[in-house]
């Protein structure tokens, strides 16, 4: 028996001078784009000072409309909650009014809504609440027609919800 040395493969394969591969080129190009974009974003943050900018003051007519809508939502929500006997439909209506109020308040700075009157929660009949919902649907629709953008869409949505409340309570 001859002890011939066993051939072991070289753990580091020898590469001939290779050309760049397509994969290497794409990875390198992608990395360059990401580094450049990151630099651009960093430069934008370095030169832009948002704390120095003040948001434009909302239109006074718009603020007045939001105040009126918030007060109306509070009043209708309190009225729906005060009707006895309380039904699931009335509880849903009251909860919807609370959500409408929350969303309307988000449209303008809180300090501009500080003087919204708190409604009286005198009990009403179911018929009075139903009538108030129908009137509110028409008022919100008319207000939405005078606005544009997000506020118009919100008031149109609230108008549809008020109409659904009136139908639900009939």
C-alpha positions, -999 to 999 in steps of 0.1 A, spaced: 0 0 0 12 33 -9 5 63 11 -3 87 -16 -12 122 -4 -49 128 -6 -58 157 -28 -76 184 -9 -93 212 -27 -79 246 -21 -103 265 3 -97 298 -15 -106 293 -51 -84 311 -75 -102 335 -97 -90 348 -128 -92 385 -133 -129 388 -136 -150 414 -151 -177 432 -131 -209 412 -131 -243 426 -138 -254 418 -102 -224 437 -88 -231 466 -111 -268 468 -100 -260 465 -63 -233 492 -66 -256 515 -85 -284 509 -60 -261 517 -31 -250 549 -48 -286 560 -53 -295 553 -17 -264 572 -4 -272 601 -26 -309 602 -16 -299 600 21 -276 629 16 -303 649 -1 -327 642 28 -301 651 54 -293 683 36 -331 691 34 -334 686 72 -303 707 78 -316 737 59 -353 735 66 -364 748 100 -401 739 105 -402 753 140 -398 788 125 -428 784 102 -463 793 115 -493 776 100 -516 801 82 -545 813 103 -577 796 93 -604 816 76 -626 833 102 -658 823 83 -646 787 83 -638 788 121 -673 803 127 -689 774 107 -669 748 126 -679 764 159 -716 763 149 -712 727 137 -695 717 170 -722 733 191 -749 717 170 -733 683 173 -730 687 211 -767 697 213 -780 669 192 -758 644 210 -771 656 244 -807 656 231 -804 620 218 -788 609 251 -816 626 271 -846 609 254 -863 583 275 -867 554 271 -832 551 258 -829 527 228 -799 513 210 -806 535 181 -805 566 203 -772 555 219 -757 550 184 -769 585 174 -754 601 205 -721 582 200 -720 594 164 -725 630 174 -696 627 199 -674 614 171 -685 641 147 -677 667 173 -642 652 178 -634 652 141 -648 688 136 -626 700 165 -596 686 148 -601 709 118 -591 741 137 -567 749 166 -582 742 200 -578 777 212 -601 790 185 -629 767 198 -625 776 234 -657 797 234 -681 771 219 -712 772 240 -721 741 260 -757 731 250 -784 725 275 -794 689 278 -831 694 283 -850 662 275 -866 661 241 -890 637 225 -880 612 199 -899 631 172 -880 663 181 -847 645 178 -857 630 145 -867 664 132 -834 680 144 -815 652 126 -833 660 93 -827 697 96 -790 690 105 -786 669 73 -798 698 52 -777 723 70 -745 702 68 -752 696 31 -756 733 24 -724 741 44 -705 714 25 -715 729 -8 -698 762 2 -665 746 11 -637 728 -7 -613 700 1 -612 680 33 -637 701 52 -663 698 24 -659 660 23 -663 658 60 -694 679 61 -709 660 33 -702 628 52 -718 642 83 -748 653 63 -753 618 51 -749 605 86 -775 629 99 -799 618 72 -793 582 82 -800 592 119 -833 607 109 -843 576 90 -831 553 118 -852 571 143 -884 570 122 
